[in-house]
């Protein structure tokens, strides 16, 4: 599927429920760009939903933790002020806390401030338009103790008894380990044994700052899971990148999800980019949340994915010095944005003398059409060849660009 600049809500899908999910806003004591992004996210959400002819407005906003950088009173009150100004009075607000909210003076004081400032309970089971919402605040940072496990187990059982085929919307800050992208380094497995009994769970989590336009940010195996992105900075859950886990232009981050469900219990999830004021060109579909055999976003994608390819692409070399140069190449294309590139510097015998792995910057609203990378550590007076291979998110590889 070729990308489109704007993707509207699915026109033939008639919602009975609409809500948004955000996480990792990271409001500071001092003035910060995240305040502006949060306010714009709420404004965009309100405008998008109020102008939709199928279903006007939205029913809930869920924020799944790390809305504050350290959980101080100043930070929490700033979040409350932005919410008061930007969230319609009839919209249900659900929030959870996690590690960053506890950093000022511990969990107990953060819980007290949370109650005083927001008037919310840390753990919630609400029924909105006939759909169950279960949200859990972690303890000891991002952990689930026996009390939390008891809450999760009891509330899921109640929700399933109401309707075994309807989606159960479940929220917590850390990813569930080995689900969405980011969940290996930033996941917890302490409630996995409970969640896998309920395939109709549609889970939302943050913590990793992984981009939501990474197609691995939706995952289905035992249940459906979505990463919720960040309004602060990106991080990648990979350790082979030349630039490390914090990628180039990491601060260009402001993403969230809009979710719809219809009367039959079908679900649509739309990833939205605040900086570009537009949807990413994906709509994730769950038609039978209770039916594992109907899941589309499984690990089978690693087997069935097409490889990226270079089209009318070339490599240029500039700024040549005694020990390096800059190379520029046109990005690969395909059904999805490329994930990354392997750059190989070969000697005259075709042996690898230098190997770099760089991100495509796919996480940016406007992904650049070409990339420039500096190649250093070369020997003066030596002739080299360049080979570049594009990688998909699913480990398929393009033919080489030379």
N, C-alpha and C positions, 0 to 999 in steps of 0.2 A: 504494500500500500504506500503510495507516494504521500508525502506530508502535505498538509494544507495549512495555510496561515491561521485560519480560524475554524474551529469545529463547534457548532452549536449543540445544544441538547438534542437528544434523539427525538425527532419530530413525531414518530409514530408510537412513542412510549408515553403513556399517560400516568404520571405519578400519583400515588396516594400519600406520599411522604417525600420530603426533601430535607437534607441536612448537610452541613459542611464539617470537615475535620481538619484541624491544624495542630501543629506541635512545634516545639523547639523554637519559640519566638525570641527568647533570651533578651528581655527588657533589662536595661542596666539602671543604676542610680543616676548616672549622668545622661545627658541627651544622647540619643543613639538613633541610627538609621532604622533600626528595627521598629521603633515607635511609628515612623512614617509608613513602613511597609505593612505593619499590623492594621493601621487605620485605613490604608488603601485597600488591603485585602477585604476588610469589612465593607467598605464602600463598593468595591467591585462586586462582591457577593450580593449585596442588596440590590444593586442595579441590574445585574444579570438575572436574578430571580424575579424581580418585580416586572421585568419587561417580557417574561416568557408567557406566551398565550396559552400554553397547556396547563400551567400550574403557577399561580402567582405567589411569590414570596418563598420563604423557607421556614421550616418548623423548629430546627434546633441547630446550635453550634456546639461542637465538642472540641475541647482543647486537651490533648493527652500529654500534658506535662512539659516541664522546662519552659514554661511561659516567662519565667524570671531567671536571670543569670545566677542569682544567689538567694533569692527568696526573701529579701529584705522588705521591710514595711514600705519603703519608698517605691520599690519595684512593683510590689503587689498593688499598691494604690494607683500607680501609673497604668497598669493593666486594666484595673477597674474603671479608671477614667476614660480610657479609650473604648472600652466595651460600652459604657454608659452613653457615650457620644455616637457610637457607630452601630450598635446592635438594636434592632427593633424591639420594642417592649414586649411584644407577644411571642418572641422567639425563646425557646427553652435553652438555657445555658447549662452545659455539663462540663466540668473540669476535673482533671486529676493532677496530682503532684508526683514528683519523683526526686531524683538525686539533687538537681540544681536548686530546687526550692528549699532544701534542707541545709544549704551551705552557710547561711549566715549564723544561725545559733541553734541548729539541730531540728530534728523532726517534730518534737513536741511543740516548740514555739511556732514552727511553720504551720502546723495544723491549727493552732489557736488563731494565728493571723488569717488563715484561709477562711475560717468560720466568721471572724469579725468583719473582714473586708468584703468577702464575696457572699457570705450567708449560705454556703454550699457544704454538703457533706462530702468527705473524700471518696467514699464508695457509694455508688448510685445504682439503683435499678428502677428505671422509669419506663412507662408504656406511653409511647407517643404515636397517635393515629393508629393504634392497634399493633405497633411494633415494639419489641422489647429492646431496650438499651441498658447494657450492663457495663459500668465503668469502675475500674479498680485503681486506687492509689497504692503504689508499692511502699514497702517499709525498708529501713536500713539501706537507703539508696534506691536500688532497683530490684528489690527482692520481694518474694511472696512467702510470708511465714504461715504457720498452720491456721491462724485466724483468717488471713486473707484467702487461703485455700478453702476454708470452710464457707466463706461468703461466696466465692466463685462457684463452688459445687452446688450450694443450696439455691442460688439465684438462677443458675443455668437449668436446674431441674424444674423450677417453677416456670421458666420461660418455655421450655420444651413441652410441658404439660398443657400450656395454653394453646399451642399449635405446633405440631412436630415438623411441619413443612415450611413454615415461615422463617425468614432469616432472623437470627439473633445477632444484633449488632453489639460487638464486644470491644472494649477499649482499655488499653493500658499503655504505659509509657515505653518500656523496653519491648523490642521485637520478641516474638517467640522463636527460640533458636532453630536454625535450619528451615526457615520459611522464606521471608522476603529478603531481597538484597540488603546487606548490612547486618543481618541477624547472626552471622558467625562471630563477628567481633563485638557486636552490641546486642546480643540476645540473652534471654534467660529461659531455662527449661523447667522451672519449678512448678508450673501448672499445666505443662503439656499433657500429662497423663489424664487430666480432667477434661481439657478442651477436645481431645480426640474422640470423645464419646458423643460429640455434637457436631456432625458435619455441616449443619445449617448455620454454624457460627460464621459471621463475617467480621473479621478481626482487624482493628486499626491500631497502629503503634508508631512510635517515633524513635528518638534516642540516637540513631546513627547519623542523622543529617544526610542520608542517602537521597539522591534525586528521585522524585516520583515519576519523572519521564523515562527512567530506566525501566524497561519492560519486566525486569526481574523484581520490581517493587510490587508486583501482584504475584501471588503464589497460591497454588491449591494442591493439597495432598490429602490431609485428614480433614481440613476445613479451608475456608477462603481467608487469605490474609493480605493486607495492604500496608505499605509504608506510607507515612504521612508527610515526609519532607521536612522543610525548615524555612523560616523567614530570616535566618541569620547567616550561616555559611555552610557550604557543602563539605562532606567528607566521603571518601570512597573506601570500600571494604576490600581493598586489594593492596598487595604489598610488593608487587613487581614493578610498579610505575616509577619512572625516573624521578618524577616530582613528588613521590611519596603519597600518603593517603590524603593529604590536603592538596587538592588539585589547583592548577592555575585558575585565576579569577574565581576563587572559592567564595568570595563575599557577594557575588552576583546571584544571590539565592533568595527567592520568595515564592513558595509554591504551597498549594493546599488542594484538598479534594472536595468535590461536590458529589453527593450521593443521592440517588433516587431509588425508590421502591414503588412498585405498583400494587394494585389490589390482589394480584395473583402471587405476590411475594417475589417477583423477579426484581433484580437489582441492576442498576447502571451506575458506574463510577467514572467521573470525569476529572482528570488532573488539570489543574489551572495554574498558569504562570502569572504572577502579580506584576513582575517587572515588564513583561511584554503585553500585559492586559489582554490575554487570550488563552484559550484552551490549548493544551497540547493535542496533537492529532491521534489520540487514542480514546476509545470508549471501551471500558472493560465490562463484560456482560456475565451475569450469573442468572441463568434462567430457572434452574432447579437447585437452590442452595443446599437442600437436604440430600441430593443425589450425587454421590462421589463420582459415579460413572459419567456424569454430565460435565465434569470439570474440564475447562479449556486450558487453564494456565498452569499446567503441571510440568514436571521435569522432562516430559516427552519433548518439550521445545528444544532441548539440547540435541535431540535426534533428528527432528523434522525441520529445523531452521535452515533457510537458504543462506548461502554465503554472500557477503558483500562483494562489490566489484567496482573497479575504477572505470570511469567513462570519460573519454577525452581528457585524461589526466596526464600530468607531467611533473618532473622534478627540476627545479632550478637551483643553482649553487651560487652563493654570493658571499661577500665579505671574507674572502679566502685569506688566511694568515699562515704563519709557519706551522702552527699546530692545530688548526681547526677551520671551520667555515660555518655558514648558515645555509640550511637547505629549506626550500619551500615546495610544498606539493599540494595538489588538489585533493580534497577529501573524497573518499569512496562513497558509494551510494548503495541503495538496496531497499528492501521493504521497511527497514528500520534504519535509524541513524547508526553509524558504526560506533562501537564501544572504544576501540583503541587501535594503535598501530605498533607493529614491531619494525624498528629501523635497524637494518644490518649494514655495517660498513665492511666490505670485503677487500682482500688484497688481490693481486693479479692472478693468483691461483684459485680464487673463489673461496678462500678461507675467511671465516668471521674474525675480524679484529676488534670490532666494537658492536655492541648490541644494546639498543635502548627500547623501552616500551613506554609509550606516551598515550595519554587520554585524547580522545577526539574533541573534547569539550562539549560532548553531547548534552550535558546538563544545562547549558546556556540557552536562554530563550532564542537568541539568534546565534546558532552555531556557525562559526566562520566557515566560509567555502574552501579556504586553504589554510594550512598550518605552516608555521616557520619554527624550526628547531635548530639550536646551535649544537654543532658536533665538535667536541674538543678532544684533546689527548691524542691527536694524530701525529705522525712523524713527518718532518719536513722532507721535501724531495721525493715523496712516495705517491704513487698513483693508486687511487682507491675507486671502488665501485659501490654504488648505493642500491640497496634493495629494500622495498617497503611492502609490508603485508598488512592488510586491514583485518581486524578481528571483530566478529559480531559479539553480542552479549552471550551467545550460546556456544562460543568456542569454535565456530566455523571460521575459516580463513579464506581470504581472497586469493586470486592469482597475484603474483608479485608484480609490483610496479618498479621498473628499473630505469 
